[in-house]
Amino acid sequence: MISLTSGKNKKIFAGLFFVGAVAVLLVNTFATTGLFSKAFDKTLAPGEQYERNITVKQYYNLTVRFQKETSTTSYLSFDSNDTTIILKDANGTEVARGTGVINAKMYFFMNSQTLDNIATITALNLGEYADVIGQPANKTFSGTTAYITVKVHYKPANIFGTVTDELTGIVVEGVEVAAFDDGADTTTASSINSSITDSSGRYSMQFELNSSKAMDVYVKDYEVV
């Protein structure tokens, strides 16, 4: 709550709350069409009997892993019993689901047809990171291991409260509350975010942060207790 009177502007620091979080897995199968994959070359002579065994990749180990959307190299590391992964095909039909991650990874064992059909991935309950809904499931392969990397960002941080008059205790509507970089000169700098109080005197500002950030919060045209 912010009270208004004669005085100086008040400084507020904003940060993020970090949560840590553990795991297990599941799968389904689903039909798909395939492409030809060359097995070998052979020139066959008349009457020749040639035997050649063929090994195919019918099953894959699928690893779902997490990465900040601003990163291209490093992967996240967190444990969570509550994280849920939902894999769907292009029609929105659920193909596979798992709950719980260890070291920010979830593992599935599935056949190639199932894997081919996966089009989107949803990840819920990611601790300090925002839920991911219907992100394209881009797959990469290394031998019999397939990877789907989920791009994530932190949950938004928020500053909110009520502005009231010091003398009467009545809420004040139409007050501009603005956040600036820590130590910024408000006469020359632009605000990071701002909010106008509603009829209940409430203000709210949301921030997309990658780490903790100190900021100064000011009230325009009023003095703050």
Backbone hydrogen bonds, N-H to C=O, Kabsch-Sander energy under -0.5 kcal/mol:
donor,donor_aa,acceptor,acceptor_aa,energy
2,I,162,T,-3.5
4,L,164,T,-2.1
5,T,223,E,-2.3
14,A,213,K,-0.9
18,F,16,L,-0.6
24,V,99,T,-1.1
24,V,100,G,-0.9
44,L,42,K,-0.7
48,E,45,A,-2.1
50,Y,48,E,-0.6
51,E,49,Q,-0.5
58,Q,56,V,-1.1
60,Y,110,M,-3.0
61,N,144,T,-2.7
62,L,60,Y,-0.7
62,L,108,F,-3.1
63,T,61,N,-0.5
63,T,146,A,-3.0
64,V,62,L,-0.5
64,V,106,M,-3.1
65,R,63,T,-0.6
65,R,148,I,-2.4
66,F,104,A,-0.7
67,Q,150,V,-2.7
69,E,152,V,-2.6
71,S,68,K,-2.1
76,L,66,F,-2.6
80,S,101,V,-2.3
84,T,124,L,-1.8
85,I,98,G,-3.0
86,I,122,T,-2.7
87,L,96,A,-3.2
88,K,120,T,-2.2
89,D,93,T,-2.4
92,G,89,D,-2.0
95,V,87,L,-3.5
96,A,87,L,-1.6
98,G,85,I,-2.3
100,G,83,T,-3.9
101,V,80,S,-2.7
102,I,105,K,-1.9
104,A,78,F,-3.3
105,K,102,I,-0.9
106,M,64,V,-1.9
108,F,62,L,-2.7
110,M,60,Y,-2.1
112,S,58,Q,-2.5
115,L,111,N,-2.2
116,D,112,S,-2.7
117,N,113,Q,-1.4
118,I,114,T,-0.7
118,I,115,L,-1.1
119,A,88,K,-3.4
120,T,88,K,-2.1
121,I,135,Q,-2.6
122,T,86,I,-2.4
123,A,132,V,-2.4
124,L,84,T,-2.6
126,L,129,Y,-0.6
128,E,19,V,-0.7
129,Y,126,L,-1.6
130,A,153,H,-2.7
132,V,123,A,-2.7
134,G,132,V,-0.5
135,Q,121,I,-2.1
137,A,119,A,-2.7
138,N,136,P,-1.4
140,T,147,Y,-2.0
142,S,145,T,-2.9
145,T,142,S,-1.8
146,A,61,N,-2.8
146,A,144,T,-0.5
147,Y,140,T,-3.0
148,I,63,T,-2.2
149,T,138,N,-0.8
150,V,65,R,-3.4
150,V,148,I,-0.6
151,K,149,T,-0.6
152,V,67,Q,-2.5
155,K,128,E,-2.7
157,A,207,F,-3.0
159,I,205,M,-2.5
161,G,203,Y,-1.9
163,V,201,G,-2.7
164,T,2,I,-3.1
164,T,162,T,-0.5
165,D,170,I,-2.8
166,E,4,L,-2.3
169,G,165,D,-2.3
172,V,163,V,-2.5
173,E,171,V,-0.5
174,G,197,T,-2.2
177,V,175,V,-0.6
177,V,195,S,-3.3
178,A,218,Y,-2.8
179,A,193,N,-3.1
180,F,216,D,-3.3
182,D,214,A,-1.3
184,A,181,D,-2.5
186,T,184,A,-0.7
188,T,185,D,-1.5
189,A,185,D,-3.1
192,I,179,A,-3.4
193,N,179,A,-1.1
195,S,177,V,-2.6
197,T,175,V,-2.4
198,D,202,R,-1.8
201,G,198,D,-2.2
203,Y,161,G,-2.5
205,M,159,I,-2.9
207,F,157,A,-3.1
209,L,207,F,-0.8
213,K,14,A,-0.9
215,M,12,I,-0.5
216,D,180,F,-2.5
218,Y,178,A,-3.2
220,K,176,E,-2.5
222,Y,219,V,-0.6
225,V,3,S,-2.0
